[in-house]
């Protein structure tokens, strides 16, 4: 149809799927349409409960199909490129040539997963510190952690080898991250393909040489034939093999990208900016100088990880496992206490009330170390509260201290002084938890000595489209 061409960006997130249509204008790229659907994909991990964290791929793709069906058909018909990002570290398995089935939907052909395993997410905790120390040492600048794809495959090999066999009956088993799976299905890739960004998040990948640690893995019996080929972020993986929800056959599909890198790409324009994102988890990020290369081996005690970005650049990232999920757990605890006392209070009603209570308490002597879910560099250091006095036990005091603790925890990982030494002049604040919590914003502005700018929408779907 008439009108400018469009780029479709897709983000397959932990809790939701988002699709965004981006088009060019005289002032640059502009968001034309977007749609978001919750996946509600959490599923019980039968083999690794209670530490396991898995999601139902059927529900994720269902949410994706619903997103695309809700976008204007006229604009989808003008899509020439598709960029896809998704949650990093995780892994999903499927049988070769039986990964999906195509059928007609109300908006044209669509695919559904067929012989596909659950998605083991980045939040998975089945690989204990003891188990991880039993694995060979990677030749990588990234420390291995639970939830990483290669670590999860090792866990299956040692604890549930029949699981892998179940997906190998028809030939070659395939395994990728969820976003790579979607690219493989759209382009009918015979050999799975993964970007440097996603490979780096799996462990046992050398970002300098852009190669897997195949010699190390082979010696320990790791099934290296499962490892996908690796390409540069921003390159083309293939073309759609048929029409998809009205998107023409032959649309170019980019190699799948990390959701974190795409989120940063959507808002970071100056190297002197730092990006602070607090949503389910939390990240503090800065661009490293041009030409920077990460060290040959990681410092296991360091809280900063260097993520491959675009065009050979790297991001320095303090990636905390503790963000809005900690606040959500606190709200859930309050709701449970109320229920145990005989009162029924919806969690949605609790959240605004504790924020209002905390706004009335400008200071709190309470000190909350909020690492409820540990940290990758300190997995066994859990949360604690100190400085408890009888006069500061109100919900307002506790909420104020919890919000301050979340920000202080990030700054302990990537100190403010170090940001200044690297030339940071401004902080871009983003994320759902930060957007809805004024107390959290107050603590950010109290702790950071730089101007803080809000309203920069960190959007992985838009970032994935912009890359294309």
TORKOL-4160 file (C-alpha; in steps of 0.2 Angstrom, whole numbers, padded with zeros to 4 digits, m for minus):
468
<pt num="1" X="0000" Y="0000" Z="0000"/>
<pt num="2" X="0005" Y="0018" Z="m0001"/>
<pt num="3" X="0015" Y="0026" Z="0013"/>
<pt num="4" X="0033" Y="0025" Z="0019"/>
<pt num="5" X="0041" Y="0008" Z="0023"/>
<pt num="6" X="0041" Y="0002" Z="0041"/>
<pt num="7" X="0053" Y="m0007" Z="0052"/>
<pt num="8" X="0046" Y="m0019" Z="0065"/>
<pt num="9" X="0054" Y="m0021" Z="0082"/>
<pt num="10" X="0050" Y="m0035" Z="0094"/>
<pt num="11" X="0055" Y="m0038" Z="0112"/>
<pt num="12" X="0052" Y="m0054" Z="0120"/>
<pt num="13" X="0053" Y="m0049" Z="0138"/>
<pt num="14" X="0052" Y="m0058" Z="0155"/>
<pt num="15" X="0034" Y="m0053" Z="0158"/>
<pt num="16" X="0028" Y="m0046" Z="0142"/>
<pt num="17" X="0030" Y="m0045" Z="0123"/>
<pt num="18" X="0031" Y="m0029" Z="0114"/>
<pt num="19" X="0030" Y="m0025" Z="0096"/>
<pt num="20" X="0034" Y="m0008" Z="0089"/>
<pt num="21" X="0032" Y="m0001" Z="0071"/>
<pt num="22" X="0045" Y="0013" Z="0067"/>
<pt num="23" X="0046" Y="0023" Z="0052"/>
<pt num="24" X="0057" Y="0037" Z="0045"/>
<pt num="25" X="0052" Y="0055" Z="0045"/>
<pt num="26" X="0060" Y="0072" Z="0041"/>
<pt num="27" X="0066" Y="0073" Z="0059"/>
<pt num="28" X="0072" Y="0055" Z="0060"/>
<pt num="29" X="0065" Y="0039" Z="0066"/>
<pt num="30" X="0048" Y="0040" Z="0074"/>
<pt num="31" X="0037" Y="0027" Z="0083"/>
<pt num="32" X="0021" Y="0024" Z="0072"/>
<pt num="33" X="0012" Y="0011" Z="0082"/>
<pt num="34" X="0016" Y="m0001" Z="0097"/>
<pt num="35" X="0007" Y="m0015" Z="0106"/>
<pt num="36" X="0011" Y="m0024" Z="0122"/>
<pt num="37" X="0004" Y="m0041" Z="0129"/>
<pt num="38" X="0008" Y="m0049" Z="0146"/>
<pt num="39" X="0014" Y="m0067" Z="0143"/>
<pt num="40" X="0008" Y="m0075" Z="0160"/>
<pt num="41" X="0021" Y="m0088" Z="0154"/>
<pt num="42" X="0028" Y="m0094" Z="0171"/>
<pt num="43" X="0027" Y="m0113" Z="0172"/>
<pt num="44" X="0032" Y="m0125" Z="0186"/>
<pt num="45" X="0050" Y="m0132" Z="0184"/>
<pt num="46" X="0047" Y="m0150" Z="0188"/>
<pt num="47" X="0065" Y="m0156" Z="0187"/>
<pt num="48" X="0073" Y="m0141" Z="0196"/>
<pt num="49" X="0060" Y="m0135" Z="0208"/>
<pt num="50" X="0060" Y="m0124" Z="0219"/>
<pt num="51" X="0076" Y="m0116" Z="0211"/>
<pt num="52" X="0070" Y="m0118" Z="0193"/>
<pt num="53" X="0063" Y="m0103" Z="0184"/>
<pt num="54" X="0054" Y="m0108" Z="0167"/>
<pt num="55" X="0042" Y="m0101" Z="0155"/>
<pt num="56" X="0030" Y="m0109" Z="0143"/>
<pt num="57" X="0035" Y="m0105" Z="0125"/>
<pt num="58" X="0018" Y="m0108" Z="0119"/>
<pt num="59" X="0011" Y="m0093" Z="0129"/>
<pt num="60" X="0026" Y="m0082" Z="0124"/>
<pt num="61" X="0022" Y="m0084" Z="0105"/>
<pt num="62" X="0004" Y="m0083" Z="0108"/>
<pt num="63" X="0007" Y="m0065" Z="0116"/>
<pt num="64" X="0018" Y="m0061" Z="0101"/>
<pt num="65" X="0004" Y="m0066" Z="0089"/>
<pt num="66" X="m0008" Y="m0056" Z="0098"/>
<pt num="67" X="0003" Y="m0041" Z="0098"/>
<pt num="68" X="0005" Y="m0042" Z="0079"/>
<pt num="69" X="m0013" Y="m0045" Z="0076"/>
<pt num="70" X="m0017" Y="m0029" Z="0085"/>
<pt num="71" X="m0006" Y="m0018" Z="0074"/>
<pt num="72" X="m0013" Y="m0010" Z="0059"/>
<pt num="73" X="m0012" Y="m0022" Z="0044"/>
<pt num="74" X="m0009" Y="m0008" Z="0031"/>
<pt num="75" X="0007" Y="m0003" Z="0041"/>
<pt num="76" X="0012" Y="m0021" Z="0043"/>
<pt num="77" X="0011" Y="m0024" Z="0024"/>
<pt num="78" X="0025" Y="m0010" Z="0022"/>
<pt num="79" X="0037" Y="m0019" Z="0034"/>
<pt num="80" X="0054" Y="m0021" Z="0025"/>
<pt num="81" X="0065" Y="m0026" Z="0040"/>
<pt num="82" X="0062" Y="m0035" Z="0057"/>
<pt num="83" X="0073" Y="m0033" Z="0072"/>
<pt num="84" X="0071" Y="m0044" Z="0087"/>
<pt num="85" X="0077" Y="m0043" Z="0105"/>
<pt num="86" X="0074" Y="m0054" Z="0120"/>
<pt num="87" X="0079" Y="m0059" Z="0138"/>
<pt num="88" X="0097" Y="m0064" Z="0138"/>
<pt num="89" X="0106" Y="m0079" Z="0146"/>
<pt num="90" X="0091" Y="m0091" Z="0145"/>
<pt num="91" X="0090" Y="m0107" Z="0134"/>
<pt num="92" X="0076" Y="m0116" Z="0125"/>
<pt num="93" X="0077" Y="m0133" Z="0115"/>
<pt num="94" X="0068" Y="m0140" Z="0100"/>
<pt num="95" X="0069" Y="m0154" Z="0088"/>
<pt num="96" X="0076" Y="m0150" Z="0071"/>
<pt num="97" X="0063" Y="m0147" Z="0058"/>
<pt num="98" X="0049" Y="m0148" Z="0071"/>
<pt num="99" X="0051" Y="m0132" Z="0080"/>
<pt num="100" X="0035" Y="m0124" Z="0074"/>
<pt num="101" X="0020" Y="m0127" Z="0063"/>
<pt num="102" X="0012" Y="m0113" Z="0052"/>
<pt num="103" X="m0006" Y="m0110" Z="0050"/>
<pt num="104" X="m0018" Y="m0097" Z="0045"/>
<pt num="105" X="m0024" Y="m0084" Z="0057"/>
<pt num="106" X="m0036" Y="m0069" Z="0055"/>
<pt num="107" X="m0022" Y="m0058" Z="0050"/>
<pt num="108" X="m0013" Y="m0071" Z="0039"/>
<pt num="109" X="0000" Y="m0085" Z="0042"/>
<pt num="110" X="0007" Y="m0087" Z="0059"/>
<pt num="111" X="0017" Y="m0100" Z="0068"/>
<pt num="112" X="0015" Y="m0109" Z="0084"/>
<pt num="113" X="0029" Y="m0119" Z="0094"/>
<pt num="114" X="0028" Y="m0138" Z="0091"/>
<pt num="115" X="0041" Y="m0149" Z="0099"/>
<pt num="116" X="0049" Y="m0136" Z="0110"/>
<pt num="117" X="0055" Y="m0136" Z="0128"/>
<pt num="118" X="0051" Y="m0124" Z="0141"/>
<pt num="119" X="0062" Y="m0108" Z="0141"/>
<pt num="120" X="0074" Y="m0109" Z="0156"/>
<pt num="121" X="0076" Y="m0090" Z="0160"/>
<pt num="122" X="0090" Y="m0079" Z="0166"/>
<pt num="123" X="0082" Y="m0080" Z="0184"/>
<pt num="124" X="0084" Y="m0098" Z="0185"/>
<pt num="125" X="0093" Y="m0104" Z="0201"/>
<pt num="126" X="0096" Y="m0122" Z="0198"/>
<pt num="127" X="0115" Y="m0120" Z="0196"/>
<pt num="128" X="0121" Y="m0118" Z="0214"/>
<pt num="129" X="0138" Y="m0110" Z="0218"/>
<pt num="130" X="0145" Y="m0128" Z="0222"/>
<pt num="131" X="0139" Y="m0134" Z="0205"/>
<pt num="132" X="0146" Y="m0119" Z="0195"/>
<pt num="133" X="0163" Y="m0122" Z="0203"/>
<pt num="134" X="0163" Y="m0140" Z="0197"/>
<pt num="135" X="0163" Y="m0134" Z="0179"/>
<pt num="136" X="0178" Y="m0130" Z="0169"/>
<pt num="137" X="0184" Y="m0112" Z="0169"/>
<pt num="138" X="0178" Y="m0103" Z="0154"/>
<pt num="139" X="0190" Y="m0093" Z="0143"/>
<pt num="140" X="0180" Y="m0077" Z="0144"/>
<pt num="141" X="0179" Y="m0060" Z="0152"/>
<pt num="142" X="0162" Y="m0065" Z="0159"/>
<pt num="143" X="0160" Y="m0075" Z="0175"/>
<pt num="144" X="0149" Y="m0090" Z="0173"/>
<pt num="145" X="0132" Y="m0089" Z="0183"/>
<pt num="146" X="0117" Y="m0098" Z="0186"/>
<pt num="147" X="0104" Y="m0095" Z="0172"/>
<pt num="148" X="0117" Y="m0094" Z="0159"/>
<pt num="149" X="0113" Y="m0105" Z="0144"/>
<pt num="150" X="0129" Y="m0116" Z="0144"/>
<pt num="151" X="0128" Y="m0118" Z="0163"/>
<pt num="152" X="0110" Y="m0124" Z="0161"/>
<pt num="153" X="0115" Y="m0137" Z="0148"/>
<pt num="154" X="0129" Y="m0143" Z="0159"/>
<pt num="155" X="0115" Y="m0145" Z="0173"/>
<pt num="156" X="0104" Y="m0156" Z="0161"/>
<pt num="157" X="0119" Y="m0166" Z="0156"/>
<pt num="158" X="0123" Y="m0170" Z="0174"/>
<pt num="159" X="0106" Y="m0171" Z="0182"/>
<pt num="160" X="0094" Y="m0175" Z="0168"/>
<pt num="161" X="0102" Y="m0182" Z="0153"/>
<pt num="162" X="0086" Y="m0190" Z="0147"/>
<pt num="163" X="0079" Y="m0172" Z="0145"/>
<pt num="164" X="0090" Y="m0168" Z="0130"/>
<pt num="165" X="0087" Y="m0185" Z="0122"/>
<pt num="166" X="0069" Y="m0182" Z="0122"/>
<pt num="167" X="0072" Y="m0167" Z="0109"/>
<pt num="168" X="0085" Y="m0177" Z="0099"/>
<pt num="169" X="0074" Y="m0192" Z="0093"/>
<pt num="170" X="0071" Y="m0184" Z="0076"/>
<pt num="171" X="0089" Y="m0179" Z="0072"/>
<pt num="172" X="0099" Y="m0163" Z="0078"/>
<pt num="173" X="0093" Y="m0155" Z="0093"/>
<pt num="174" X="0093" Y="m0136" Z="0092"/>
<pt num="175" X="0095" Y="m0124" Z="0107"/>
<pt num="176" X="0095" Y="m0105" Z="0107"/>
<pt num="177" X="0088" Y="m0090" Z="0117"/>
<pt num="178" X="0069" Y="m0086" Z="0114"/>
<pt num="179" X="0073" Y="m0072" Z="0102"/>
<pt num="180" X="0085" Y="m0083" Z="0092"/>
<pt num="181" X="0071" Y="m0096" Z="0091"/>
<pt num="182" X="0059" Y="m0084" Z="0083"/>
<pt num="183" X="0072" Y="m0078" Z="0070"/>
<pt num="184" X="0076" Y="m0096" Z="0066"/>
<pt num="185" X="0057" Y="m0100" Z="0064"/>
<pt num="186" X="0054" Y="m0085" Z="0053"/>
<pt num="187" X="0069" Y="m0088" Z="0042"/>
<pt num="188" X="0068" Y="m0107" Z="0042"/>
<pt num="189" X="0087" Y="m0107" Z="0047"/>
<pt num="190" X="0094" Y="m0125" Z="0046"/>
<pt num="191" X="0109" Y="m0120" Z="0057"/>
<pt num="192" X="0104" Y="m0109" Z="0072"/>
<pt num="193" X="0112" Y="m0091" Z="0072"/>
<pt num="194" X="0116" Y="m0081" Z="0088"/>
<pt num="195" X="0123" Y="m0063" Z="0090"/>
<pt num="196" X="0139" Y="m0059" Z="0099"/>
<pt num="197" X="0128" Y="m0051" Z="0112"/>
<pt num="198" X="0118" Y="m0066" Z="0115"/>
<pt num="199" X="0133" Y="m0078" Z="0114"/>
<pt num="200" X="0142" Y="m0068" Z="0127"/>
<pt num="201" X="0128" Y="m0070" Z="0139"/>
<pt num="202" X="0128" Y="m0089" Z="0138"/>
<pt num="203" X="0146" Y="m0091" Z="0145"/>
<pt num="204" X="0161" Y="m0100" Z="0137"/>
<pt num="205" X="0162" Y="m0087" Z="0123"/>
<pt num="206" X="0177" Y="m0077" Z="0119"/>
<pt num="207" X="0171" Y="m0060" Z="0113"/>
<pt num="208" X="0188" Y="m0055" Z="0107"/>
<pt num="209" X="0190" Y="m0069" Z="0095"/>
<pt num="210" X="0171" Y="m0071" Z="0093"/>
<pt num="211" X="0172" Y="m0090" Z="0096"/>
<pt num="212" X="0166" Y="m0103" Z="0108"/>
<pt num="213" X="0178" Y="m0111" Z="0120"/>
<pt num="214" X="0176" Y="m0127" Z="0110"/>
<pt num="215" X="0192" Y="m0136" Z="0116"/>
<pt num="216" X="0187" Y="m0133" Z="0135"/>
<pt num="217" X="0169" Y="m0139" Z="0132"/>
<pt num="218" X="0174" Y="m0154" Z="0122"/>
<pt num="219" X="0186" Y="m0160" Z="0136"/>
<pt num="220" X="0172" Y="m0160" Z="0148"/>
<pt num="221" X="0159" Y="m0169" Z="0137"/>
<pt num="222" X="0149" Y="m0154" Z="0133"/>
<pt num="223" X="0138" Y="m0157" Z="0117"/>
<pt num="224" X="0147" Y="m0143" Z="0107"/>
<pt num="225" X="0136" Y="m0148" Z="0091"/>
<pt num="226" X="0122" Y="m0138" Z="0100"/>
<pt num="227" X="0132" Y="m0122" Z="0100"/>
<pt num="228" X="0125" Y="m0110" Z="0086"/>
<pt num="229" X="0135" Y="m0100" Z="0074"/>
<pt num="230" X="0138" Y="m0082" Z="0079"/>
<pt num="231" X="0137" Y="m0066" Z="0069"/>
<pt num="232" X="0139" Y="m0047" Z="0072"/>
<pt num="233" X="0124" Y="m0038" Z="0080"/>
<pt num="234" X="0115" Y="m0028" Z="0066"/>
<pt num="235" X="0118" Y="m0040" Z="0053"/>
<pt num="236" X="0105" Y="m0049" Z="0043"/>
<pt num="237" X="0100" Y="m0067" Z="0048"/>
<pt num="238" X="0089" Y="m0071" Z="0033"/>
<pt num="239" X="0072" Y="m0067" Z="0026"/>
<pt num="240" X="0055" Y="m0072" Z="0030"/>
<pt num="241" X="0051" Y="m0088" Z="0021"/>
<pt num="242" X="0032" Y="m0083" Z="0020"/>
<pt num="243" X="0020" Y="m0069" Z="0024"/>
<pt num="244" X="0018" Y="m0067" Z="0043"/>
<pt num="245" X="0003" Y="m0058" Z="0050"/>
<pt num="246" X="0002" Y="m0048" Z="0033"/>
<pt num="247" X="0021" Y="m0044" Z="0033"/>
<pt num="248" X="0027" Y="m0048" Z="0016"/>
<pt num="249" X="0037" Y="m0063" Z="0012"/>
<pt num="250" X="0055" Y="m0059" Z="0010"/>
<pt num="251" X="0056" Y="m0046" Z="0023"/>
<pt num="252" X="0074" Y="m0045" Z="0030"/>
<pt num="253" X="0076" Y="m0051" Z="0048"/>
<pt num="254" X="0091" Y="m0046" Z="0059"/>
<pt num="255" X="0101" Y="m0057" Z="0069"/>
<pt num="256" X="0093" Y="m0058" Z="0087"/>
<pt num="257" X="0099" Y="m0045" Z="0099"/>
<pt num="258" X="0101" Y="m0044" Z="0118"/>
<pt num="259" X="0086" Y="m0034" Z="0126"/>
<pt num="260" X="0098" Y="m0024" Z="0137"/>
<pt num="261" X="0108" Y="m0018" Z="0123"/>
<pt num="262" X="0093" Y="m0013" Z="0113"/>
<pt num="263" X="0086" Y="m0004" Z="0128"/>
<pt num="264" X="0101" Y="0006" Z="0130"/>
<pt num="265" X="0102" Y="0009" Z="0111"/>
<pt num="266" X="0085" Y="0017" Z="0111"/>
<pt num="267" X="0090" Y="0031" Z="0122"/>
<pt num="268" X="0108" Y="0033" Z="0124"/>
<pt num="269" X="0115" Y="0047" Z="0112"/>
<pt num="270" X="0130" Y="0054" Z="0122"/>
<pt num="271" X="0145" Y="0045" Z="0128"/>
<pt num="272" X="0144" Y="0056" Z="0144"/>
<pt num="273" X="0127" Y="0049" Z="0149"/>
<pt num="274" X="0124" Y="0035" Z="0161"/>
<pt num="275" X="0108" Y="0025" Z="0160"/>
<pt num="276" X="0100" Y="0020" Z="0176"/>
<pt num="277" X="0086" Y="0008" Z="0173"/>
<pt num="278" X="0075" Y="0000" Z="0187"/>
<pt num="279" X="0061" Y="m0011" Z="0182"/>
<pt num="280" X="0060" Y="m0030" Z="0187"/>
<pt num="281" X="0079" Y="m0030" Z="0190"/>
<pt num="282" X="0091" Y="m0014" Z="0189"/>
<pt num="283" X="0105" Y="m0009" Z="0179"/>
<pt num="284" X="0117" Y="0006" Z="0179"/>
<pt num="285" X="0126" Y="0008" Z="0162"/>
<pt num="286" X="0140" Y="0018" Z="0154"/>
<pt num="287" X="0148" Y="0017" Z="0137"/>
<pt num="288" X="0167" Y="0013" Z="0138"/>
<pt num="289" X="0179" Y="0023" Z="0128"/>
<pt num="290" X="0182" Y="0019" Z="0109"/>
<pt num="291" X="0194" Y="0005" Z="0107"/>
<pt num="292" X="0191" Y="m0003" Z="0124"/>
<pt num="293" X="0193" Y="m0021" Z="0126"/>
<pt num="294" X="0188" Y="m0031" Z="0141"/>
<pt num="295" X="0201" Y="m0041" Z="0151"/>
<pt num="296" X="0206" Y="m0059" Z="0146"/>
<pt num="297" X="0198" Y="m0066" Z="0162"/>
<pt num="298" X="0185" Y="m0059" Z="0174"/>
<pt num="299" X="0187" Y="m0053" Z="0191"/>
<pt num="300" X="0175" Y="m0065" Z="0201"/>
<pt num="301" X="0173" Y="m0052" Z="0214"/>
<pt num="302" X="0169" Y="m0037" Z="0202"/>
<pt num="303" X="0151" Y="m0032" Z="0201"/>
<pt num="304" X="0154" Y="m0024" Z="0184"/>
<pt num="305" X="0152" Y="m0034" Z="0168"/>
<pt num="306" X="0157" Y="m0028" Z="0151"/>
<pt num="307" X="0143" Y="m0031" Z="0138"/>
<pt num="308" X="0147" Y="m0032" Z="0119"/>
<pt num="309" X="0137" Y="m0017" Z="0112"/>
<pt num="310" X="0137" Y="m0012" Z="0093"/>
<pt num="311" X="0151" Y="m0008" Z="0081"/>
<pt num="312" X="0164" Y="m0017" Z="0092"/>
<pt num="313" X="0160" Y="m0005" Z="0107"/>
<pt num="314" X="0157" Y="m0011" Z="0125"/>
<pt num="315" X="0145" Y="m0006" Z="0139"/>
<pt num="316" X="0151" Y="m0006" Z="0157"/>
<pt num="317" X="0136" Y="m0013" Z="0167"/>
<pt num="318" X="0132" Y="m0015" Z="0185"/>
<pt num="319" X="0117" Y="m0027" Z="0183"/>
<pt num="320" X="0108" Y="m0030" Z="0199"/>
<pt num="321" X="0096" Y="m0045" Z="0201"/>
<pt num="322" X="0087" Y="m0034" Z="0214"/>
<pt num="323" X="0075" Y="m0020" Z="0208"/>
<pt num="324" X="0056" Y="m0019" Z="0206"/>
<pt num="325" X="0055" Y="m0037" Z="0211"/>
<pt num="326" X="0061" Y="m0033" Z="0228"/>
<pt num="327" X="0048" Y="m0020" Z="0230"/>
<pt num="328" X="0035" Y="m0032" Z="0223"/>
<pt num="329" X="0040" Y="m0045" Z="0236"/>
<pt num="330" X="0039" Y="m0032" Z="0250"/>
<pt num="331" X="0021" Y="m0027" Z="0244"/>
<pt num="332" X="0017" Y="m0046" Z="0244"/>
<pt num="333" X="0023" Y="m0048" Z="0261"/>
<pt num="334" X="0012" Y="m0034" Z="0268"/>
<pt num="335" X="m0003" Y="m0041" Z="0259"/>
<pt num="336" X="0001" Y="m0058" Z="0267"/>
<pt num="337" X="0003" Y="m0051" Z="0284"/>
<pt num="338" X="m0014" Y="m0042" Z="0282"/>
<pt num="339" X="m0022" Y="m0058" Z="0276"/>
<pt num="340" X="m0015" Y="m0068" Z="0291"/>
<pt num="341" X="m0023" Y="m0054" Z="0302"/>
<pt num="342" X="m0040" Y="m0057" Z="0294"/>
<pt num="343" X="m0040" Y="m0043" Z="0281"/>
<pt num="344" X="m0041" Y="m0044" Z="0262"/>
<pt num="345" X="m0031" Y="m0031" Z="0254"/>
<pt num="346" X="m0026" Y="m0031" Z="0236"/>
<pt num="347" X="m0008" Y="m0029" Z="0232"/>
<pt num="348" X="m0013" Y="m0015" Z="0219"/>
<pt num="349" X="m0020" Y="m0005" Z="0233"/>
<pt num="350" X="m0005" Y="m0007" Z="0244"/>
<pt num="351" X="0008" Y="0000" Z="0232"/>
<pt num="352" X="0002" Y="0018" Z="0231"/>
<pt num="353" X="m0001" Y="0018" Z="0250"/>
<pt num="354" X="0016" Y="0014" Z="0255"/>
<pt num="355" X="0023" Y="0026" Z="0243"/>
<pt num="356" X="0012" Y="0040" Z="0251"/>
<pt num="357" X="0018" Y="0034" Z="0268"/>
<pt num="358" X="0036" Y="0035" Z="0262"/>
<pt num="359" X="0034" Y="0053" Z="0255"/>
<pt num="360" X="0029" Y="0059" Z="0272"/>
<pt num="361" X="0046" Y="0052" Z="0279"/>
<pt num="362" X="0060" Y="0062" Z="0272"/>
<pt num="363" X="0073" Y="0052" Z="0281"/>
<pt num="364" X="0075" Y="0035" Z="0290"/>
<pt num="365" X="0089" Y="0028" Z="0300"/>
<pt num="366" X="0085" Y="0011" Z="0295"/>
<pt num="367" X="0098" Y="0003" Z="0283"/>
<pt num="368" X="0091" Y="m0010" Z="0271"/>
<pt num="369" X="0103" Y="m0020" Z="0261"/>
<pt num="370" X="0090" Y="m0026" Z="0248"/>
<pt num="371" X="0099" Y="m0041" Z="0240"/>
<pt num="372" X="0084" Y="m0052" Z="0242"/>
<pt num="373" X="0089" Y="m0062" Z="0226"/>
<pt num="374" X="0108" Y="m0061" Z="0229"/>
<pt num="375" X="0119" Y="m0054" Z="0216"/>
<pt num="376" X="0129" Y="m0063" Z="0202"/>
<pt num="377" X="0146" Y="m0058" Z="0210"/>
<pt num="378" X="0139" Y="m0062" Z="0227"/>
<pt num="379" X="0126" Y="m0075" Z="0225"/>
<pt num="380" X="0125" Y="m0080" Z="0244"/>
<pt num="381" X="0124" Y="m0063" Z="0251"/>
<pt num="382" X="0106" Y="m0061" Z="0255"/>
<pt num="383" X="0096" Y="m0046" Z="0261"/>
<pt num="384" X="0098" Y="m0038" Z="0279"/>
<pt num="385" X="0091" Y="m0024" Z="0289"/>
<pt num="386" X="0101" Y="m0014" Z="0302"/>
<pt num="387" X="0099" Y="0002" Z="0312"/>
<pt num="388" X="0082" Y="m0004" Z="0318"/>
<pt num="389" X="0075" Y="0008" Z="0331"/>
<pt num="390" X="0058" Y="0008" Z="0340"/>
<pt num="391" X="0053" Y="0025" Z="0333"/>
<pt num="392" X="0056" Y="0020" Z="0314"/>
<pt num="393" X="0046" Y="0005" Z="0311"/>
<pt num="394" X="0032" Y="0013" Z="0301"/>
<pt num="395" X="0028" Y="0007" Z="0283"/>
<pt num="396" X="0034" Y="0024" Z="0278"/>
<pt num="397" X="0051" Y="0023" Z="0286"/>
<pt num="398" X="0054" Y="0005" Z="0280"/>
<pt num="399" X="0048" Y="0009" Z="0262"/>
<pt num="400" X="0060" Y="0025" Z="0262"/>
<pt num="401" X="0074" Y="0014" Z="0268"/>
<pt num="402" X="0071" Y="0000" Z="0255"/>
<pt num="403" X="0070" Y="0013" Z="0241"/>
<pt num="404" X="0087" Y="0021" Z="0246"/>
<pt num="405" X="0094" Y="0003" Z="0248"/>
<pt num="406" X="0090" Y="m0001" Z="0231"/>
<pt num="407" X="0099" Y="0014" Z="0224"/>
<pt num="408" X="0114" Y="0012" Z="0236"/>
<pt num="409" X="0116" Y="m0006" Z="0231"/>
<pt num="410" X="0118" Y="m0001" Z="0212"/>
<pt num="411" X="0130" Y="0013" Z="0217"/>
<pt num="412" X="0140" Y="0000" Z="0227"/>
<pt num="413" X="0142" Y="m0010" Z="0211"/>
<pt num="414" X="0147" Y="0005" Z="0200"/>
<pt num="415" X="0152" Y="0019" Z="0212"/>
<pt num="416" X="0148" Y="0037" Z="0208"/>
<pt num="417" X="0166" Y="0042" Z="0209"/>
<pt num="418" X="0170" Y="0030" Z="0195"/>
<pt num="419" X="0156" Y="0037" Z="0184"/>
<pt num="420" X="0164" Y="0054" Z="0186"/>
<pt num="421" X="0181" Y="0048" Z="0182"/>
<pt num="422" X="0174" Y="0041" Z="0166"/>
<pt num="423" X="0167" Y="0057" Z="0161"/>
<pt num="424" X="0148" Y="0055" Z="0165"/>
<pt num="425" X="0139" Y="0072" Z="0166"/>
<pt num="426" X="0121" Y="0066" Z="0166"/>
<pt num="427" X="0110" Y="0051" Z="0171"/>
<pt num="428" X="0095" Y="0045" Z="0161"/>
<pt num="429" X="0083" Y="0038" Z="0173"/>
<pt num="430" X="0071" Y="0025" Z="0166"/>
<pt num="431" X="0061" Y="0009" Z="0170"/>
<pt num="432" X="0044" Y="0005" Z="0176"/>
<pt num="433" X="0049" Y="0004" Z="0194"/>
<pt num="434" X="0057" Y="0021" Z="0193"/>
<pt num="435" X="0043" Y="0029" Z="0183"/>
<pt num="436" X="0029" Y="0024" Z="0196"/>
<pt num="437" X="0039" Y="0027" Z="0212"/>
<pt num="438" X="0042" Y="0045" Z="0217"/>
<pt num="439" X="0052" Y="0040" Z="0233"/>
<pt num="440" X="0064" Y="0030" Z="0222"/>
<pt num="441" X="0067" Y="0045" Z="0211"/>
<pt num="442" X="0070" Y="0056" Z="0226"/>
<pt num="443" X="0083" Y="0044" Z="0232"/>
<pt num="444" X="0091" Y="0043" Z="0215"/>
<pt num="445" X="0093" Y="0062" Z="0215"/>
<pt num="446" X="0099" Y="0062" Z="0233"/>
<pt num="447" X="0113" Y="0050" Z="0229"/>
<pt num="448" X="0119" Y="0054" Z="0211"/>
<pt num="449" X="0129" Y="0071" Z="0210"/>
<pt num="450" X="0124" Y="0073" Z="0192"/>
<pt num="451" X="0108" Y="0080" Z="0184"/>
<pt num="452" X="0095" Y="0066" Z="0182"/>
<pt num="453" X="0084" Y="0066" Z="0167"/>
<pt num="454" X="0068" Y="0056" Z="0166"/>
<pt num="455" X="0056" Y="0053" Z="0152"/>
<pt num="456" X="0069" Y="0044" Z="0141"/>
<pt num="457" X="0059" Y="0029" Z="0136"/>
<pt num="458" X="0071" Y="0014" Z="0137"/>
<pt num="459" X="0062" Y="0002" Z="0125"/>
<pt num="460" X="0070" Y="m0014" Z="0118"/>
<pt num="461" X="0057" Y="m0016" Z="0104"/>
<pt num="462" X="0061" Y="0002" Z="0098"/>
<pt num="463" X="0079" Y="m0001" Z="0100"/>
<pt num="464" X="0079" Y="m0017" Z="0090"/>
<pt num="465" X="0070" Y="m0008" Z="0076"/>
<pt num="466" X="0082" Y="0007" Z="0076"/>
<pt num="467" X="0097" Y="m0005" Z="0074"/>
<pt num="468" X="0089" Y="m0011" Z="0058"/>
